[in-house]
Each structure stands twice: as C-alpha cells, then as structure tokens.
Amino acid sequence: MQFIDLRKQYELYKDEIRQEVDAVFQSCRYILGPAVAELENDLAGYIGTECAIGCSSGTDAILLALMALEVKTGDEVIIPDFTFFATAEMVSLLGAVPVFVDIQPDTYNINPELIEARINGRTRGIIAVSLYGQCADFDELTEVAEKYNLFLIEDAAQSFGASYKGRNSCALTEIGTTSFYPAKPLGAYGDGGAIFTNDGELTQKIRFLLNHGQEGSYQHRYIGINGRLDSVQAAVLKVKLRHFDEEKEMRQRVAQWYNEELGELVGKPHIREGNSSSWAQYTVRYFERDRVIQHLKDLGIPTAIHYPKPIHQQEAYADLGLDDKDYPISVSASREVFSLPMHPFLTREEVQTVAAGIKEALG
Ligand SMILES: *Cc1c(COP(=O)(O)O)cnc(C)c1O
C-alpha cells in the first residue's frame, strides 16, 4: 500500500500532461512564459481571488508574503506551535521573531483565544496554518487581527481546495499562500507554490520580489529573490487543476470510509461545522501510537507523523528557551498523532485493511 499514490495519478493524466509539458519544451519559454500566466489565471478563477501569483515553493510563498508586508528585524509574528517548520523558519529568516501559540485539541489549528495575550508593540501580524486540510478559525482570527491592526496570512499549504463557511481556503485573508509540493492536495512534479490576494499593489510588489525585485529588465526596485514558478511545473499543474474537484471528492469519500471503519478505535479527525477539509492528511491520535505504527508497518501499511516535535522544541529555536508547559496541547499532539495513507485512489478494501490492522494492534 502507498501512503500517497502518485504513479496512479500520472498514469491517468499522462497524455494530457505530456502534451502540456511538450508545449512548454517546444515554446522555449521556460522562465515566466505563457504556461505560468495561464496557470495563474486558472488558479485565481478556481479560488475566486483577483490575483494568483505562482512562485517557487510554499516556503517561498510565505517568505514573499512577509517581504511584501515589510516584515523586518525585531518584528514579532504570531504562528501556531504545531505546523511544518517553514512557517516559523521564514519569519526567522527575515530577522523577525516567531511567537508560538498553542493549538486547539480537536482541529490542531492555532487557538485564537490565546493570541491576544501574546500581542505587544512589536507584533506585526499572524500566520494561521490550516493544518491537515482544515481551515483555522478565520472569523475569530480576523477579529483579533483587525482589533490590533495586524496582518493576517493563511498558510494554506495543506488546505488548497478546503472551504470555511462557504468561502475558499487561500481567499480568507489579505494574503493566502499554498504549496504544490508533490504530496500536497494539488501537487506538481517538483517544487512550486502560489500566493493569493485581492490587493493589486501587493500583487505587483510580489511579482517584483520573486524576480529579484525587478520592475523592468535590470531595473531593481527592491531586494528580492529568485522565487519564480517553473514553466514545466505550471504545465503539469494546469492539467492537475482540471481534475482537482474530482480528486477532492474522492479524498472526501476515503475520509468517510475511514470515519466509518475506524469507529472509536482511535481519535479521528474532527471537522468543524462550516468547514470542509481538503484532506491533505487523515491524521488520527492514540496515546500509545508506536505500537500501532509498528504493527501497521509489519503489515506493509505506511504511516507518517505530522509532526513529531512542536516548533518550540526544535533545536533551531533552543535559544528562545521556551517551555513545554506553555504548549500542553501541541506537546501532547506531537506525542500521539499519526497519519494514515490518504490519496484519491485508495479503495474501500484498502481502508478496511488499515482499520483491521489498527484493531489488531489494539486487541
Ligand atoms: C508543505 C508546507 C509548507 C512548505 O511548502 P514547500 O512547497 O514544501 O516549500 C509550508 N507550510 C506548511 C504548513 C506545509 O505543510
């Protein structure tokens, strides 16, 4: 069994993908050519924002958003303690200080009620992560951001395709960022990412920043980066996006099967009312997960842990001297969660095999 089956997907879309990729090769427009512009147009239409800007990765999408908002040395940015490292890393890379906030036990997303206590004169904004494919509490987050005049970014690397109270993930805040890493819900065949916004000025600035701050050739208005989306990846993504809604439904069906088959064996994902998940991960929890993971491994069933350490425990942040007791929910999540195979092409029989394996491990 595969944790994520990328081969099956390629077999299905192979003809379309080869055609689009070959068109890029033939055009010789390898850098910021028409494939990127076409994909951006499709992405903005799909999400419903004025603008979508392709870029080199989900990590660079976060970096570019923070650069556009002029985050600098000494600024503080509030982020969840339980996320992929890149969210914190890009804040630190700009010399700013990530301020970690504990999560909610049911969704694993940042707890908006804990944010206000962490705001001070240096706080510039909040990056909320929509973890495992479920959007964070953006009504509450927007309220606190507006009250203190902070920016609010959605790190939607895992939630492309999710919705929150009838609105699309990536379009919930002034800037939304996503990733096209192959294993994400909308994956490329290499690295890629995108930034979504309705703000024309920010869009312009981000377009300059991702191309060495250039506003015209060899006219550098800002210090930027090389953060462009590759044209070949854009061609792949154009095809994948056409099939995305169908894949989203298939993932939803797989999640439903897991929900049914797992009963009360383990702590299952809790999707809040008003949310629909993109199911980047189907993550469960159990207080003795190692035993279950080992048994599944013996049966040839792969699992993964997202994530084995909260951010505040990472060695890179040792100098902040943070204490586990301030992050009880993310600490316990990091000890108990594990993710089961999740992709659109899982069969009901495979889901039953996983559930039976878990039952045996616990029995
Ligand atoms: C994957 C991921 C990223 C980074 O995306 P890349 O495309 O791998 O750079 C950032 N944040 C979260 C929450 C992620 O899951």
The ligand as an SDF file (V2000), in Angstrom:
LIG
                    3D

 15 15  0  0  0  0  0  0  0  0999 V2000
    4.4760   21.8860    2.9370 C   0  0  0  0  0  0  0  0  0  0  0  0
    4.2750   23.0450    3.8200 C   0  0  0  0  0  0  0  0  0  0  0  0
    4.9870   24.2420    3.6400 C   0  0  0  0  0  0  0  0  0  0  0  0
    6.1330   24.3570    2.6750 C   0  0  0  0  0  0  0  0  0  0  0  0
    5.8070   24.1100    1.3520 O   0  0  0  0  0  0  0  0  0  0  0  0
    7.0080   23.7370    0.3290 P   0  0  0  0  0  0  0  0  0  0  0  0
    6.3310   23.8310   -1.0160 O   0  0  0  0  0  0  0  0  0  0  0  0
    7.4440   22.3530    0.6510 O   0  0  0  0  0  0  0  0  0  0  0  0
    8.0740   24.7330    0.4780 O   0  0  0  0  0  0  0  0  0  0  0  0
    4.6970   25.3120    4.4530 C   0  0  0  0  0  0  0  0  0  0  0  0
    3.7530   25.2290    5.4110 N   0  0  0  0  0  0  0  0  0  0  0  0
    3.0520   24.1050    5.6250 C   0  0  0  0  0  0  0  0  0  0  0  0
    2.0090   24.0820    6.6890 C   0  0  0  0  0  0  0  0  0  0  0  0
    3.2960   22.9660    4.8550 C   0  0  0  0  0  0  0  0  0  0  0  0
    2.6130   21.8510    5.0710 O   0  0  0  0  0  0  0  0  0  0  0  0
  1  2  1  0
  2  3  1  0
  2 14  2  0
  3  4  1  0
  3 10  2  0
  4  5  1  0
  5  6  1  0
  6  7  2  0
  6  8  1  0
  6  9  1  0
 10 11  1  0
 11 12  2  0
 12 13  1  0
 12 14  1  0
 14 15  1  0
M  END
$$$$
